[in-house]
Amino acid sequence: MEGMGDGRTLGLVCCAAEGCSTVLEGVILPAQASGWRVAVTVTPTAADWWRESGDLERVARATGFPVRWRGRLPSEPSPGPDPDCWAVAPATANTVAKLALGIADNLALTKVGEALGAGVPLVVSPRVGPSQARHPAWAGHLAVLRSAGVRLVGAEAADPAIPWSAVLAAVDALVPAPAGAAGAERVDGARSR
């Protein structure tokens, strides 16, 4: 199985927003190279996009875990390990608002909402249009997430490109690699290989 990593598991949620088709090259493969196992959950609309593009199968092959978008039956085993950290990238305005308000109406929101309540580190990288960012409630949603300890990456950026390297840097800062693991810092500060 690909991406067994150094024991850290990243739960990655992708929403149907510009850039979700770049997730494999943008963050999954670099995260695996940094020692992370990556388990992916997508919103229902993103699942439709990925099914059409073939990304559901490509991402599942690369990670070794099924891409999830629907809940499982109580009798079914969990399809992957519990994440040590979650990242939501790209995050739509809808997902950000619902997460801030505690609305969990799909599997992706349920998983990150539970993680937020349990104190699991969470990184969110919103991809919203200018009119959505000017909505009167937007700043409040971001403030709620910040006050809950969510690390927001690129929330004020006008560039529609997802800052994948900044997302991964935030994840690595929240859950550093174990000492001696590939990508871990040595005592002298240099990256070990």
Helices and strands as residue ranges (DSSP letters): E 8-14, G 20-22, H 23-23, I 24-28, H 29-33, E 36-42, H 44-53, H 55-63, E 85-91, H 93-101, H 107-118, E 122-126, H 130-133, H 138-147, E 151-152, H 164-174
